[in-house]
Amino acid sequence: MKRLTHWLVAPVLAASATLAFAQAKEIKIAHIYDKTGPLEAYAKQSNTGLMMGLEYLTGGKMELLGRKIVVIEKDSQLKPDIGKAALAAAFGDDKADIAIGPVGSGVALAMLPVAEEYKKILVVEPAVADSITGDKWNRYIFRTGRNSTQDAVAGAATLAGDFTVATLAQDYAFGRDGVKAFKDALASVGSKAKIIHEEYAPQQTTDFTAPAQRLFEALKDKTGRKVIVVIWAGAHPMAKLMDLKPERFGIEVAPGGNILPVMKGWKDFAGTEGAIYYYYGFPKNKMNDWLVTEHQKRFGAPPDFFTAGGFAAASAVVEGIRKAGGTDTEKLLAAMEGMPFETPKGTMTFRKEDHQALQAMYHFRIKKSQKSEWDLLELVREIPASQLPIPIRNK
């Protein structure tokens, strides 16, 4: 009987040991993103891009260095305390090797100290506040998403002439950081444009009559080209501003890029120009070709702004792990600092000093003749990373 028991137990113990070893070998990536809340459309795109990126980069196997990739998803609900707790749970309870996210800058800022506490890397995508790779940064933070200054410098690069500018932004960190960055950016690119008025409105604003009147009053009597630069996340005020007919005063509106469903509503504003992080038709490379083709097949529409960002985060993580030969944090840090990696936008590079991804941006113009539902923008020019002077702010 003892011999029989031993004969039965031995394979069970061997199987348990094999299972434990297999689980230990998994590469666990936590994706903490604002699945619910005002920015859930952005969050969904980010997750789609991440998963498609991992698929493409692993040839559909979801394996890397012989280890299975497991993605752990957590909803931060656009709430800083929940995001912070979710990241702590991912690192502490789920034993995640690396994390990606979130969408909201406030949530990201709450998460940064958790990465430092657990000595694990957080790849920030797509939250944009400058302080994430600025004064709130720590060595475990990398960002594939663009920061507010990259948005601003790209926008400033489209205003090369003698413009008089007023700004409209949301009254919270994203908007105020964005305006500050834009002011700095005008000087950095040598623009002659001058900001004469700043207008801030609550995030939930739906009636823009009063802010618009103040903007019009500030600009209407100025000579030369006059433009309202809009820095806004979520439901965009472009159409409502245009309904108030700024052209009566010779005022132009520069909206900045946005997600496709928003920009689809701008087709009546042909000729309007701005800067954008990504538009599916602009980059010309094999990775973007695959993303555009596959996304169209699966979802009946081209990939969007944040889809490309999620894909870029996947690329950074995969390239970092390959280069490091595993998921040891110190080896990952050494591998990723200064690391170039391919994305649907082309090559990005993590700057060694602050781990901000340096990347190209795009000067666009809204098309006058749109051949299809999503044929929205024409490329004025790609603005290479070398022409985007982004200051280091974490010192």
Secondary structure by P-SEA (a helix, b strand, c coil): caaaaaaaaaaaaaaaaaaaaaaaacbbbbbbccccccaaaaaaaaaaaaaaaaaaaaccccccccbbbbbbbbbccccaaaaaaaaaaaaccccccbbbbbccaaaaaaaaaaaaaacccccccccccccccccccccccccccccaaaaaaaaaaaacccccbbbbbcccaaaaaaaaaaaaaaaaacccccccbbbbbccccccaaaaaaaaaaaccccccbbbbbbbcccccaaaaaaaaccccccbbbbcccccccccccccccccccccccccccccccaaaaaaaaaaaaaccccccaaaaaaaaaaaaaaaaaaaaccccaaaaaaacccbbbbccccccccccccccccbbbbbbbbbcccccccccccccccccccccccccccc
